Each structure stands twice: as structure tokens, then as C-alpha cells.
């Protein structure tokens, strides 16, 4: 709880400073756009946060978004599938990739870093291959208004992606903080061997976290594809995994595993996007966004290390 309070205060201070430096921050258009981006990035950050809680990592988020975006666009415009079928197939592909990650980590005992790094390369390559390295869009697709409204629509003035994020966050809050499964996730992250000796099926718990993360990435991938309205397989989704990791670390997820909260991940995502918004509003070169993300991750890991050292004394 202390971490959540601390990051909330930091977010509040940052919002106040940003609004003072540039009043446009509080304009309705900017607030709606920021909320929209928080929704888009927050969904896959929730999934990556779960994986980090188990002591793992997922570096394949951006490439998976590219692959799912390309498949979705081709299914709707070239194969002429109905949108429910196309969306179901995209989510199914995402979950199958999550299953593959989970099996390689738990059964083959490969390091999550290696497994998902290979996924980053493989999925990007497949996306470029099936798209013939050309940009895909949704021109000519019919009957896709429900999917488009999911990415760019509004519910009572609130951006649809933000509403989706809130709904998923409420569900995951109960899953992580009020269910036996959530306790298992945290226990596995703290000490996998001890959790196994206590009767927990650690392999199943860890693998399920990768499946959930992949599912959330697939949901984000659909929304982001319609938000951008075009998918260039060579760069669509680049560095999204860094946004997710930074948001989770900022929100109190320890890279050692065993710590983290849904509320923290949400606040971490909001803080990251507000920082990016500050860079844009102040007219600072957008290339510094990555420097900001790197500094944020470094700060989060350093703070986590300091807390650990203090607790050990």
C-alpha cells in the first residue's frame, strides 16, 4: 500500500506541475486523448505485470501486437471474415502463443527472458513475412464498426479503451487480491520451490500467467490496430514491452517477483503516459520519450533495491 500511495502522490504532483507549465494539459481534448492512450497501453501492462509478479518477464508484447494486427487486417479485408470470427481467431492465436511461452518456461525450464526475446524476433518476422513487408489497413472492410468503436468510441464521454481497461482491472483486482489463484501467483513469485512443496501446481500457475498476458496483449492489439488504422509490420508496436515493464515496475511490481498490485500497475501506466504527454506539450524532442522510459525503469529498480536493502537490515 505504501508504494501505491507514493506513486499516487507522484502522479498528482506531476499532473499539477504539467498543468502549471502548460494549461493545455487540462483541456478536454488532451485529457480524452491521454485517457485513451492509458487504456490502450494499460491493458497489456496488466498482463505483463502478472508475469512479472511470478518472477518472469515478457519481451514479446510489441511483436505480438504487430502479428495480431496484421492477421486482423488481412482477415477483415482480404479473407473477408466476419469481425467476430476475425477477433476470436486473433485472440486465440495470442493465447496459443502464451501457452507456448508458458510451456517453454515451465516444462523446458528455459529462462523467460530468452523465451520471450525469441518471441519478439519470431513474431515480428512472421508478421513481416505474411504481410510481404507492406502496410496493412482496414480500407474496404465492411461491418467492422463494433471493433472500430472499441478503439475510438466513447461511453458517456469516456474513451472506450479506458472503459475496457477499468473493467479488466476490476476483474483482475479480484483475481489477484481476493482469490486463491492470486495468492498462488504471489507465492510462486516469492519462492517457487517453497510454493511447490506447499502443494501448489507452480507450473500451471506460471504458465497461466503467460496465457493471460498474451490474451490481454491480443485485446490491446485489436484496439491499437484500429486506433492507428494501419499496421506496418516492421515497426508497429515497437518498444511496447518497455512501456509495459516500466508501468509495472513504477507501480510496485518487483522484478524479483512476489510483489505487485493491479492498482499500482494502473497508476504506473498513467504516470508513464502523463510523462510522455509532458514531453509533447513542452515541445521537447519526442525521441527523448525513450530516454524518459529508460530513466523510469532505472529509478523503479533502484527504488525497489533500496526498499529491499532497508527491509533486510
C-alpha positions in Angstrom: 0.0 0.0 0.0 2.9 2.4 0.7 4.2 2.0 -2.8 0.7 2.8 -4.3 0.4 5.9 -2.1 3.8 7.1 -3.0 3.3 6.6 -6.8 -0.2 8.3 -6.5 1.3 11.3 -4.9 4.0 11.4 -7.6 1.3 11.2 -10.3 -0.7 14.0 -8.6 2.4 16.3 -8.3 3.3 15.6 -12.0 -0.2 16.4 -13.1 -0.1 19.7 -11.2 3.3 20.6 -12.5 2.3 19.8 -16.1 -0.9 21.8 -15.9 1.0 24.8 -14.5 3.7 24.6 -17.2 1.1 24.2 -19.9 -2.6 24.8 -19.3 -3.4 22.7 -22.4 -2.8 19.6 -20.3 -6.3 20.1 -18.7 -8.1 20.8 -21.9 -10.9 18.2 -22.6 -9.2 17.1 -25.9 -5.9 16.4 -24.2 -7.5 14.6 -21.2 -9.6 12.4 -23.5 -6.5 11.5 -25.7 -4.4 10.8 -22.6 -7.2 8.6 -21.1 -7.4 6.8 -24.5 -3.7 6.0 -24.5 -3.8 4.9 -20.9 -6.5 2.4 -21.8 -4.6 1.1 -24.9 -1.3 0.7 -23.0 -2.8 -0.3 -19.7 -4.4 -3.5 -20.9 -1.2 -5.2 -22.0 0.6 -3.7 -19.0 -1.8 -5.5 -16.7 -0.8 -8.8 -18.3 2.9 -8.2 -18.2 2.5 -7.2 -14.6 1.1 -10.6 -13.8 4.0 -12.3 -15.4 6.5 -10.1 -13.5 4.7 -11.0 -10.3 5.6 -14.6 -11.0 9.2 -13.7 -11.4 9.1 -13.8 -15.2 9.3 -11.2 -18.0 7.6 -10.8 -21.4 9.5 -9.0 -24.1 7.3 -10.1 -27.0 4.4 -7.7 -26.4 5.2 -5.3 -29.3 5.8 -8.0 -31.8 2.7 -9.9 -30.8 0.7 -6.7 -31.3 2.2 -6.4 -34.8 1.4 -10.0 -35.6 -2.2 -9.8 -34.3 -2.7 -6.5 -36.1 -1.6 -7.9 -39.4 -3.7 -11.0 -39.1 -6.7 -9.0 -38.1 -6.4 -6.6 -41.0 -5.9 -9.4 -43.5 -8.8 -11.4 -42.1 -11.1 -8.5 -42.4 -10.0 -7.0 -45.8 -8.5 -9.9 -47.8 -10.2 -13.0 -46.4 -13.5 -11.2 -45.7 -14.1 -12.9 -42.4 -16.9 -11.6 -40.1 -15.5 -9.4 -37.4 -16.4 -11.8 -34.5 -14.6 -14.6 -36.2 -11.5 -12.5 -37.0 -11.4 -11.2 -33.4 -11.8 -14.7 -32.0 -9.0 -16.0 -34.2 -6.7 -13.2 -33.2 -7.3 -13.7 -29.5 -6.9 -17.5 -30.0 -3.6 -17.0 -31.7 -2.5 -14.8 -28.8 -3.4 -17.3 -26.2 -1.7 -20.1 -28.1 1.5 -18.0 -28.1 1.0 -17.5 -24.4 0.7 -21.3 -23.9 3.9 -21.8 -25.9 5.7 -19.3 -23.6 4.3 -21.0 -20.5 5.3 -24.5 -21.6 8.8 -23.4 -22.6 9.3 -21.7 -19.3 7.8 -24.4 -17.1 8.5 -27.6 -18.9 11.6 -26.9 -20.9 12.9 -24.7 -18.0 14.1 -22.0 -20.3 14.6 -18.5 -19.0 11.6 -16.2 -19.6 13.9 -13.6 -20.9 15.2 -15.9 -23.7 11.8 -17.4 -24.5 10.1 -14.0 -24.9 13.1 -12.4 -26.6 12.9 -15.2 -29.2 9.2 -14.5 -29.5 9.9 -10.8 -30.1 12.0 -11.8 -33.1 9.9 -14.6 -34.4 6.5 -12.9 -34.3 7.9 -9.7 -35.9 9.4 -11.9 -38.7 6.2 -13.8 -39.2 4.2 -10.5 -39.4 6.6 -9.1 -42.0 6.5 -12.4 -44.0 2.7 -12.8 -44.2 2.2 -9.1 -45.0 5.1 -9.2 -47.5 6.6 -6.3 -45.5 3.8 -4.0 -46.6 1.5 -1.8 -44.5 -2.0 -3.3 -43.8 -5.1 -1.3 -43.1 -8.9 -1.7 -42.9 -9.9 0.1 -46.1 -12.7 -1.8 -47.8 -13.7 -3.8 -44.7 -17.4 -3.8 -44.0 -19.3 -4.4 -40.8 -16.4 -3.6 -38.5 -18.0 -0.7 -36.7 -18.2 -2.6 -33.3 -14.4 -3.2 -33.4 -13.7 0.3 -34.5 -15.8 1.8 -31.7 -13.9 -0.4 -29.3 -10.7 1.6 -30.2 -12.1 5.1 -30.9 -15.6 5.1 -29.5 -16.8 6.6 -26.2 -19.1 5.5 -23.3 -20.7 8.6 -21.8 -17.8 10.7 -22.9 -15.2 8.3 -21.6 -12.9 6.7 -24.3 -13.8 3.1 -24.9 -10.2 1.7 -24.3 -10.2 3.4 -20.9 -13.5 1.7 -20.1 -12.2 -1.7 -21.2 -9.1 -1.1 -19.0 -11.2 -0.3 -16.0 -13.4 -3.4 -16.5 -10.4 -5.7 -16.9 -8.7 -4.1 -13.9 -11.7 -4.7 -11.6 -11.8 -8.3 -12.7 -8.0 -8.7 -12.2 -8.2 -7.0 -8.8 -10.5 -9.7 -7.6 -8.4 -12.4 -9.2 -5.1 -11.2 -7.8 -6.1 -9.8 -4.4 -9.3 -11.8 -3.5 -8.8 -15.3 -4.9 -6.8 -18.3 -4.1 -5.2 -18.1 -7.6 -3.9 -14.7 -6.8 -2.3 -15.9 -3.6 -0.7 -18.7 -5.6 0.7 -16.2 -8.1 2.3 -14.1 -5.3 3.5 -17.2 -3.5 5.2 -18.6 -6.7 6.8 -15.3 -7.3 8.2 -15.1 -3.8 9.6 -18.6 -3.7 8.7 -21.1 -6.4 10.3 -24.1 -4.6 8.6 -23.4 -1.3 5.3 -22.9 -3.2 5.7 -26.3 -4.9 6.5 -28.0 -1.6 3.3 -26.5 -0.1 1.2 -28.3 -2.8 0.8 -25.5 -5.4 1.0 -26.6 -9.0 3.6 -24.0 -9.8 4.0 -24.9 -13.4 0.3 -24.4 -14.1 0.2 -21.1 -12.2 3.2 -19.7 -14.1 2.0 -20.9 -17.4 -1.4 -19.4 -16.9 0.1 -16.0 -16.2 1.7 -16.1 -19.7 -1.6 -17.1 -21.2 -3.4 -14.2 -19.5 -0.7 -11.8 -20.5 -0.9 -12.9 -24.2 -4.7 -12.6 -24.1 -4.5 -9.1 -22.8 -1.9 -8.3 -25.5 -4.3 -9.6 -28.1 -7.1 -7.4 -26.8 -4.7 -4.4 -26.8 -3.5 -5.5 -30.3 -7.0 -5.3 -31.7 -7.7 -1.8 -30.2 -4.3 -0.4 -31.1 -4.7 -1.7 -34.7 -7.9 0.3 -35.1 -6.5 3.2 -33.2 -3.6 3.6 -35.6 -5.8 2.4 -38.5 -2.7 0.9 -40.2 -0.2 -1.7 -39.3 3.3 -1.6 -40.6 4.8 -5.0 -39.6 8.3 -3.6 -39.4 7.7 -1.1 -36.7 4.1 -1.5 -35.4 4.3 -2.0 -31.6 8.0 -1.2 -31.3 9.1 -0.9 -27.7 5.6 -1.6 -26.3 7.1 -4.2 -24.0 9.2 -1.4 -22.4 6.1 0.6 -21.7 4.6 -2.4 -20.0 7.6 -3.2 -17.9 8.1 0.4 -16.9 4.5 0.7 -15.9 4.6 -2.4 -13.8 7.9 -1.5 -12.2 6.7 2.0 -11.4 3.5 0.5 -10.0 5.4 -1.5 -7.4 5.9 -4.9 -9.2 9.3 -6.2 -8.2 11.4 -7.7 -11.0 12.3 -10.4 -8.5 8.7 -11.5 -8.3 6.2 -11.9 -5.5 5.1 -8.2 -5.3 2.7 -6.1 -7.2 -0.9 -4.9 -7.4 -3.4 -4.0 -10.1 -3.9 -0.5 -8.7 -0.1 0.0 -8.8 0.1 -1.0 -12.4 -2.7 1.3 -13.4 -1.1 4.2 -11.6 2.3 3.3 -13.2 0.7 3.3 -16.7 -0.9 6.7 -16.0 2.3 8.2 -14.7 4.2 7.0 -17.8 1.7 8.4 -20.2 1.5 11.7 -18.4 5.3 11.9 -18.5 5.1 11.3 -22.3 2.3 13.9 -22.6 4.5 16.4 -20.7 7.4 15.9 -23.1 5.0 16.5 -26.0 3.3 19.6 -24.5 6.6 21.2 -23.7 7.8 20.8 -27.3 10.7 18.6 -26.3 12.1 16.3 -29.0 9.9 13.2 -29.0 13.0 11.0 -29.2 13.5 11.7 -25.5 10.4 9.6 -24.8 12.7 6.5 -24.8 15.2 8.2 -22.5 12.4 9.0 -20.1 11.2 5.4 -20.1 14.8 4.2 -19.5 15.2 6.6 -16.6 11.8 5.5 -15.2 12.7 1.8 -15.3 16.1 2.5 -13.7 14.5 4.6 -11.0 11.9 1.9 -10.3 14.5 -0.9 -10.0 16.8 1.3 -7.9 13.9 2.2 -5.5 13.0 -1.5 -5.3 16.6 -2.4 -4.4 16.7 0.3 -1.7 13.5 -0.9 -0.1 14.8 -4.5 -0.2 18.1 -3.4 1.5 16.3 -1.4 4.1 13.9 -4.3 4.9 16.9 -6.7 5.2 18.6 -4.6 7.9 
